[in-house]
């Protein structure tokens, strides 16, 4: 029994979530260490990932914004307590 010859049809590559995961990790790091640097970098990674159609791009943007704002608020509260401002 033979199968009819079918032409090769390449499958489109599945979009990776690499930039999205990097953006999420940077957003989490921004909560504790240097929020402006890591938060903005995470937002940029999330926006680029979202424009490429990655599934987690929007999540990366949200986590990075939350890490940026939360880290800045945490830093403000800690320094206010340290220096009694």
N, CA, C and O atoms as a GROMACS GRO file, in nm:
protein
  340
    1UNK      N    1   0.085  -0.116   0.000
    1UNK     CA    2   0.000   0.000   0.000
    1UNK      C    3   0.090   0.123   0.000
    1UNK      O    4   0.181   0.135   0.082
    2UNK      N    5   0.064   0.211  -0.088
    2UNK     CA    6   0.146   0.332  -0.094
    2UNK      C    7   0.058   0.455  -0.071
    2UNK      O    8  -0.062   0.455  -0.099
    3UNK      N    9   0.121   0.556  -0.020
    3UNK     CA   10   0.051   0.681   0.007
    3UNK      C   11   0.074   0.777  -0.109
    3UNK      O   12   0.182   0.776  -0.169
    4UNK      N   13  -0.024   0.857  -0.142
    4UNK     CA   14  -0.003   0.954  -0.249
    4UNK      C   15   0.103   1.056  -0.208
    4UNK      O   16   0.116   1.091  -0.090
    5UNK      N   17   0.177   1.101  -0.304
    5UNK     CA   18   0.283   1.197  -0.278
    5UNK      C   19   0.222   1.331  -0.238
    5UNK      O   20   0.144   1.390  -0.313
    6UNK      N   21   0.259   1.378  -0.120
    6UNK     CA   22   0.211   1.507  -0.075
    6UNK      C   23   0.329   1.602  -0.068
    6UNK      O   24   0.434   1.566  -0.014
    7UNK      N   25   0.314   1.723  -0.121
    7UNK     CA   26   0.426   1.818  -0.115
    7UNK      C   27   0.452   1.861   0.030
    7UNK      O   28   0.361   1.866   0.113
    8UNK      N   29   0.577   1.891   0.056
    8UNK     CA   30   0.617   1.935   0.189
    8UNK      C   31   0.562   2.073   0.215
    8UNK      O   32   0.584   2.165   0.136
    9UNK      N   33   0.492   2.089   0.325
    9UNK     CA   34   0.440   2.219   0.365
    9UNK      C   35   0.498   2.252   0.503
    9UNK      O   36   0.457   2.195   0.603
   10UNK      N   37   0.592   2.345   0.507
   10UNK     CA   38   0.652   2.378   0.636
   10UNK      C   39   0.550   2.443   0.729
   10UNK      O   40   0.465   2.521   0.687
   11UNK      N   41   0.561   2.408   0.855
   11UNK     CA   42   0.473   2.466   0.955
   11UNK      C   43   0.528   2.601   0.996
   11UNK      O   44   0.650   2.617   1.009
   12UNK      N   45   0.441   2.699   1.018
   12UNK     CA   46   0.491   2.828   1.065
   12UNK      C   47   0.550   2.812   1.205
   12UNK      O   48   0.496   2.737   1.287
   13UNK      N   49   0.659   2.882   1.233
   13UNK     CA   50   0.719   2.868   1.366
   13UNK      C   51   0.627   2.923   1.474
   13UNK      O   52   0.559   3.024   1.455
   14UNK      N   53   0.626   2.854   1.586
   14UNK     CA   54   0.546   2.901   1.698
   14UNK      C   55   0.618   3.020   1.761
   14UNK      O   56   0.739   3.016   1.781
   15UNK      N   57   0.544   3.124   1.793
   15UNK     CA   58   0.611   3.240   1.855
   15UNK      C   59   0.663   3.203   1.994
   15UNK      O   60   0.594   3.140   2.074
   16UNK      N   61   0.783   3.244   2.019
   16UNK     CA   62   0.840   3.215   2.151
   16UNK      C   63   0.798   3.325   2.248
   16UNK      O   64   0.753   3.432   2.206
   17UNK      N   65   0.814   3.300   2.373
   17UNK     CA   66   0.780   3.397   2.476
   17UNK      C   67   0.905   3.447   2.548
   17UNK      O   68   0.899   3.488   2.663
   18UNK      N   69   1.018   3.444   2.480
   18UNK     CA   70   1.144   3.478   2.544
   18UNK      C   71   1.146   3.620   2.596
   18UNK      O   72   1.178   3.643   2.712
   19UNK      N   73   1.112   3.716   2.512
   19UNK     CA   74   1.113   3.856   2.556
   19UNK      C   75   1.008   3.881   2.665
   19UNK      O   76   1.030   3.961   2.755
   20UNK      N   77   0.897   3.813   2.656
   20UNK     CA   78   0.794   3.828   2.758
   20UNK      C   79   0.845   3.780   2.893
   20UNK      O   80   0.824   3.846   2.995
   21UNK      N   81   0.910   3.666   2.894
   21UNK     CA   82   0.963   3.611   3.019
   21UNK      C   83   1.072   3.703   3.074
   21UNK      O   84   1.078   3.725   3.195
   22UNK      N   85   1.157   3.755   2.988
   22UNK     CA   86   1.260   3.849   3.033
   22UNK      C   87   1.195   3.974   3.093
   22UNK      O   88   1.240   4.024   3.196
   23UNK      N   89   1.089   4.024   3.030
   23UNK     CA   90   1.018   4.140   3.083
   23UNK      C   91   0.955   4.113   3.218
   23UNK      O   92   0.956   4.199   3.306
   24UNK      N   93   0.898   3.993   3.235
   24UNK     CA   94   0.837   3.957   3.363
   24UNK      C   95   0.944   3.947   3.472
   24UNK      O   96   0.923   3.994   3.584
   25UNK      N   97   1.057   3.886   3.440
   25UNK     CA   98   1.165   3.874   3.538
   25UNK      C   99   1.219   4.012   3.575
   25UNK      O  100   1.244   4.039   3.693
   26UNK      N  101   1.238   4.099   3.477
   26UNK     CA  102   1.286   4.234   3.507
   26UNK      C  103   1.186   4.311   3.592
   26UNK      O  104   1.226   4.388   3.680
   27UNK      N  105   1.057   4.291   3.567
   27UNK     CA  106   0.956   4.356   3.649
   27UNK      C  107   0.959   4.308   3.792
   27UNK      O  108   0.940   4.387   3.885
   28UNK      N  109   0.984   4.179   3.813
   28UNK     CA  110   0.994   4.126   3.949
   28UNK      C  111   1.120   4.178   4.019
   28UNK      O  112   1.117   4.209   4.138
   29UNK      N  113   1.229   4.186   3.945
   29UNK     CA  114   1.353   4.239   4.003
   29UNK      C  115   1.336   4.386   4.038
   29UNK      O  116   1.393   4.434   4.136
   30UNK      N  117   1.258   4.458   3.957
   30UNK     CA  118   1.238   4.602   3.980
   30UNK      C  119   1.169   4.629   4.112
   30UNK      O  120   1.182   4.738   4.167
   31UNK      N  121   1.095   4.533   4.164
   31UNK     CA  122   1.026   4.555   4.292
   31UNK      C  123   1.126   4.571   4.406
   31UNK      O  124   1.096   4.641   4.503
   32UNK      N  125   1.243   4.507   4.397
   32UNK     CA  126   1.340   4.512   4.506
   32UNK      C  127   1.467   4.588   4.475
   32UNK      O  128   1.527   4.648   4.565
   33UNK      N  129   1.511   4.588   4.350
   33UNK     CA  130   1.640   4.648   4.315
   33UNK      C  131   1.623   4.749   4.203
   33UNK      O  132   1.576   4.714   4.095
   34UNK      N  133   1.660   4.873   4.227
   34UNK     CA  134   1.667   4.979   4.126
   34UNK      C  135   1.544   4.981   4.033
   34UNK      O  136   1.555   4.949   3.915
   35UNK      N  137   1.428   5.018   4.087
   35UNK     CA  138   1.304   5.015   4.008
   35UNK      C  139   1.308   5.092   3.877
   35UNK      O  140   1.257   5.043   3.777
   36UNK      N  141   1.368   5.213   3.872
   36UNK     CA  142   1.365   5.283   3.742
   36UNK      C  143   1.438   5.207   3.632
   36UNK      O  144   1.389   5.201   3.519
   37UNK      N  145   1.551   5.149   3.662
   37UNK     CA  146   1.630   5.079   3.560
   37UNK      C  147   1.561   4.950   3.515
   37UNK      O  148   1.535   4.931   3.397
   38UNK      N  149   1.532   4.862   3.610
   38UNK     CA  150   1.475   4.732   3.575
   38UNK      C  151   1.329   4.743   3.532
   38UNK      O  152   1.284   4.668   3.446
   39UNK      N  153   1.254   4.836   3.591
   39UNK     CA  154   1.115   4.852   3.553
   39UNK      C  155   1.099   4.901   3.411
   39UNK      O  156   1.017   4.849   3.335
   40UNK      N  157   1.177   5.002   3.375
   40UNK     CA  158   1.169   5.056   3.238
   40UNK      C  159   1.220   4.953   3.138
   40UNK      O  160   1.163   4.939   3.029
   41UNK      N  161   1.326   4.881   3.172
   41UNK     CA  162   1.376   4.776   3.082
   41UNK      C  163   1.271   4.667   3.063
   41UNK      O  164   1.254   4.615   2.953
   42UNK      N  165   1.200   4.631   3.170
   42UNK     CA  166   1.094   4.531   3.160
   42UNK      C  167   0.978   4.578   3.074
   42UNK      O  168   0.922   4.501   2.997
   43UNK      N  169   0.943   4.706   3.088
   43UNK     CA  170   0.835   4.762   3.007
   43UNK      C  171   0.873   4.760   2.860
   43UNK      O  172   0.791   4.726   2.774
   44UNK      N  173   0.997   4.796   2.830
   44UNK     CA  174   1.043   4.796   2.691
   44UNK      C  175   1.040   4.653   2.634
   44UNK      O  176   0.996   4.632   2.522
   45UNK      N  177   1.088   4.557   2.711
   45UNK     CA  178   1.083   4.417   2.665
   45UNK      C  179   0.939   4.372   2.643
   45UNK      O  180   0.910   4.301   2.547
   46UNK      N  181   0.849   4.412   2.732
   46UNK     CA  182   0.709   4.375   2.717
   46UNK      C  183   0.644   4.437   2.595
   46UNK      O  184   0.565   4.371   2.527
   47UNK      N  185   0.676   4.563   2.567
   47UNK     CA  186   0.619   4.630   2.450
   47UNK      C  187   0.671   4.565   2.321
   47UNK      O  188   0.594   4.543   2.228
   48UNK      N  189   0.800   4.536   2.316
   48UNK     CA  190   0.856   4.470   2.198
   48UNK      C  191   0.795   4.330   2.181
   48UNK      O  192   0.762   4.290   2.069
   49UNK      N  193   0.782   4.258   2.291
   49UNK     CA  194   0.722   4.124   2.285
   49UNK      C  195   0.577   4.132   2.239
   49UNK      O  196   0.531   4.049   2.161
   50UNK      N  197   0.504   4.231   2.288
   50UNK     CA  198   0.364   4.247   2.249
   50UNK      C  199   0.353   4.281   2.101
   50UNK      O  200   0.262   4.234   2.033
   51UNK      N  201   0.445   4.363   2.050
   51UNK     CA  202   0.440   4.399   1.908
   51UNK      C  203   0.478   4.280   1.820
   51UNK      O  204   0.436   4.274   1.704
   52UNK      N  205   0.556   4.186   1.872
   52UNK     CA  206   0.591   4.065   1.797
   52UNK      C  207   0.481   3.960   1.805
   52UNK      O  208   0.488   3.857   1.738
   53UNK      N  209   0.380   3.985   1.886
   53UNK     CA  210   0.269   3.891   1.897
   53UNK      C  211   0.288   3.781   1.998
   53UNK      O  212   0.220   3.679   1.993
   54UNK      N  213   0.380   3.800   2.092
   54UNK     CA  214   0.400   3.699   2.194
   54UNK      C  215   0.280   3.698   2.288
   54UNK      O  216   0.222   3.802   2.320
   55UNK      N  217   0.245   3.580   2.331
   55UNK     CA  218   0.125   3.561   2.411
   55UNK      C  219   0.134   3.630   2.547
   55UNK      O  220   0.032   3.677   2.598
   56UNK      N  221   0.251   3.636   2.608
   56UNK     CA  222   0.267   3.693   2.741
   56UNK      C  223   0.316   3.838   2.740
   56UNK      O  224   0.358   3.889   2.843
   57UNK      N  225   0.309   3.904   2.625
   57UNK     CA  226   0.358   4.042   2.615
   57UNK      C  227   0.283   4.137   2.707
   57UNK      O  228   0.345   4.219   2.775
   58UNK      N  229   0.152   4.128   2.709
   58UNK     CA  230   0.072   4.216   2.796
   58UNK      C  231   0.098   4.191   2.943
   58UNK      O  232   0.099   4.284   3.023
   59UNK      N  233   0.119   4.065   2.978
   59UNK     CA  234   0.151   4.031   3.117
   59UNK      C  235   0.286   4.090   3.157
   59UNK      O  236   0.301   4.139   3.269
   60UNK      N  237   0.382   4.087   3.066
   60UNK     CA  238   0.514   4.144   3.095
   60UNK      C  239   0.504   4.294   3.119
   60UNK      O  240   0.570   4.347   3.208
   61UNK      N  241   0.422   4.362   3.040
   61UNK     CA  242   0.404   4.506   3.059
   61UNK      C  243   0.341   4.533   3.196
   61UNK      O  244   0.387   4.620   3.269
   62UNK      N  245   0.238   4.458   3.229
   62UNK     CA  246   0.170   4.478   3.357
   62UNK      C  247   0.258   4.451   3.477
   62UNK      O  248   0.258   4.528   3.573
   63UNK      N  249   0.334   4.342   3.472
   63UNK     CA  250   0.422   4.308   3.584
   63UNK      C  251   0.533   4.412   3.597
   63UNK      O  252   0.572   4.448   3.708
   64UNK      N  253   0.584   4.461   3.485
   64UNK     CA  254   0.692   4.560   3.490
   64UNK      C  255   0.643   4.693   3.544
   64UNK      O  256   0.713   4.758   3.622
   65UNK      N  257   0.523   4.735   3.505
   65UNK     CA  258   0.467   4.859   3.558
   65UNK      C  259   0.441   4.845   3.708
   65UNK      O  260   0.470   4.935   3.786
   66UNK      N  261   0.386   4.730   3.748
   66UNK     CA  262   0.362   4.706   3.891
   66UNK      C  263   0.493   4.703   3.969
   66UNK      O  264   0.500   4.757   4.079
   67UNK      N  265   0.596   4.640   3.913
   67UNK     CA  266   0.726   4.637   3.980
   67UNK      C  267   0.789   4.775   3.991
   67UNK      O  268   0.850   4.808   4.092
   68UNK      N  269   0.773   4.855   3.886
   68UNK     CA  270   0.826   4.992   3.887
   68UNK      C  271   0.758   5.075   3.994
   68UNK      O  272   0.824   5.139   4.075
   69UNK      N  273   0.625   5.076   3.993
   69UNK     CA  274   0.551   5.158   4.089
   69UNK      C  275   0.566   5.104   4.230
   69UNK      O  276   0.590   5.180   4.324
   70UNK      N  277   0.553   4.972   4.246
   70UNK     CA  278   0.566   4.912   4.379
   70UNK      C  279   0.705   4.930   4.437
   70UNK      O  280   0.720   4.957   4.556
   71UNK      N  281   0.807   4.915   4.354
   71UNK     CA  282   0.944   4.933   4.402
   71UNK      C  283   0.973   5.076   4.441
   71UNK      O  284   1.045   5.101   4.538
   72UNK      N  285   0.918   5.172   4.366
   72UNK     CA  286   0.940   5.312   4.402
   72UNK      C  287   0.866   5.347   4.531
   72UNK      O  288   0.919   5.421   4.615
   73UNK      N  289   0.746   5.295   4.548
   73UNK     CA  290   0.672   5.320   4.672
   73UNK      C  291   0.742   5.254   4.791
   73UNK      O  292   0.752   5.313   4.898
   74UNK      N  293   0.790   5.132   4.773
   74UNK     CA  294   0.862   5.062   4.879
   74UNK      C  295   0.989   5.138   4.916
   74UNK      O  296   1.020   5.154   5.034
   75UNK      N  297   1.062   5.185   4.817
   75UNK     CA  298   1.182   5.263   4.845
   75UNK      C  299   1.151   5.392   4.918
   75UNK      O  300   1.224   5.432   5.008
   76UNK      N  301   1.042   5.458   4.878
   76UNK     CA  302   1.003   5.583   4.945
   76UNK      C  303   0.968   5.557   5.091
   76UNK      O  304   1.010   5.632   5.179
   77UNK      N  305   0.892   5.452   5.116
   77UNK     CA  306   0.852   5.421   5.254
   77UNK      C  307   0.973   5.383   5.338
   77UNK      O  308   0.984   5.426   5.453
   78UNK      N  309   1.065   5.304   5.283
   78UNK     CA  310   1.184   5.264   5.359
   78UNK      C  311   1.274   5.384   5.389
   78UNK      O  312   1.322   5.398   5.502
   79UNK      N  313   1.297   5.468   5.289
   79UNK     CA  314   1.384   5.584   5.313
   79UNK      C  315   1.318   5.688   5.402
   79UNK      O  316   1.385   5.760   5.475
   80UNK      N  317   1.186   5.695   5.396
   80UNK     CA  318   1.116   5.787   5.486
   80UNK      C  319   1.132   5.741   5.630
   80UNK      O  320   1.151   5.823   5.720
   81UNK      N  321   1.125   5.612   5.653
   81UNK     CA  322   1.144   5.558   5.787
   81UNK      C  323   1.288   5.569   5.835
   81UNK      O  324   1.312   5.590   5.954
   82UNK      N  325   1.382   5.554   5.743
   82UNK     CA  326   1.523   5.562   5.781
   82UNK      C  327   1.565   5.703   5.818
   82UNK      O  328   1.636   5.723   5.916
   83UNK      N  329   1.521   5.800   5.740
   83UNK     CA  330   1.566   5.937   5.759
   83UNK      C  331   1.461   6.024   5.827
   83UNK      O  332   1.482   6.144   5.845
   84UNK      N  333   1.348   5.965   5.865
   84UNK     CA  334   1.241   6.034   5.937
   84UNK      C  335   1.201   6.164   5.866
   84UNK      O  336   1.199   6.271   5.925
   85UNK      N  337   1.170   6.149   5.735
   85UNK     CA  338   1.131   6.266   5.655
   85UNK      C  339   0.986   6.300   5.680
   85UNK      O  340   0.934   6.394   5.622
   0.00000   0.00000   0.00000
